[in-house]
């Protein structure tokens, strides 16, 4: 079903039935109206509003989204962009604290699938490193602290994300992604 959500239509997240699928055409307000409204809806329910965008769009669409959240709802956003090089223990602990605070204060968290993959890979690598050092009787090199921070981050973002530009983020013709939760069987 096509759905318009122009500025004069008084759209609210409550207007969308929970188990419905709608197609919103280009320029009809997905990033500027629908995402902020849905993010606010989840925040008001005490849930973390995790908004995922393609990495290339985080600077522009993320800035637009953040400005709308500030102007309309008076809420700032937290942007999570993680690379392997900056994932120090201090950075990860700070990121964990920011995400916890975002949930408590109803701030949406913006990220991309690449950052989530980096976080997951870092967790696995540091977990394996910590176990190896432990089994060899070697002192901790900071891996245990990173594992704890990464565990907290990954547990915090294990929610149903709001995904903008899904067709750019995932090629749904050739793959089905299950970034959070259990995989579901597809009907034959």
Residue pairs with C-beta under 8 A, 6 or more apart in sequence:
1 20
1 21
1 22
1 23
2 22
2 23
2 24
2 25
3 22
3 23
3 24
3 28
4 24
4 25
4 28
5 11
5 24
5 28
5 29
5 33
5 34
6 28
6 29
7 29
7 33
11 29
11 33
11 34
11 37
12 37
13 37
13 38
13 40
13 41
14 41
16 22
24 30
24 34
30 164
31 61
31 64
31 65
31 164
32 64
32 65
32 68
35 51
35 65
35 162
35 164
36 65
36 68
36 69
36 72
36 73
36 108
38 49
38 162
39 49
39 51
39 69
39 108
39 162
40 49
40 69
40 73
40 75
40 106
42 48
42 49
42 162
43 49
43 75
43 106
43 107
43 108
44 106
46 103
47 103
47 159
48 99
48 102
48 103
48 109
48 156
48 157
48 159
49 106
49 107
49 108
49 109
49 162
50 108
50 109
50 111
50 157
50 159
50 160
50 161
50 162
51 65
51 77
51 108
51 109
51 110
51 111
51 161
51 162
51 163
51 164
52 110
52 111
52 112
52 113
52 116
52 161
52 162
52 163
52 164
52 169
53 61
53 62
53 65
53 110
53 111
53 112
53 163
53 164
53 165
53 169
54 112
54 164
54 165
54 168
54 169
55 112
55 113
55 114
55 115
56 168
57 164
57 165
57 168
58 79
58 81
58 110
58 111
58 112
61 164
61 165
62 77
62 79
62 110
65 77
65 108
65 110
65 164
66 76
66 77
66 79
66 110
69 75
69 76
69 77
69 108
70 76
70 77
75 105
75 106
75 107
75 108
76 107
77 102
77 107
77 108
77 109
77 110
78 98
78 99
78 101
78 102
78 107
78 108
78 109
78 110
79 109
79 110
79 111
80 95
80 99
80 109
80 110
80 111
80 115
80 157
81 111
81 112
81 115
82 95
82 115
82 118
82 119
82 122
83 118
84 118
84 121
84 122
87 118
87 122
87 146
89 142
89 145
89 146
89 149
92 122
92 146
92 149
92 150
92 153
93 145
93 149
95 149
95 153
96 149
96 152
96 153
96 156
99 109
99 153
99 156
99 157
100 152
100 156
101 107
102 108
102 109
103 156
109 157
111 157
112 169
113 169
113 170
113 177
113 179
116 157
116 179
119 150
119 153
119 154
120 154
122 146
122 150
123 147
123 150
123 151
123 154
126 143
126 146
126 147
126 150
127 143
127 147
129 141
129 143
130 140
130 143
130 144
130 147
133 139
133 140
133 141
133 143
157 180
158 180
158 181
159 180
160 180
160 181
161 179
161 180
163 169
166 172
170 177
176 186
178 184
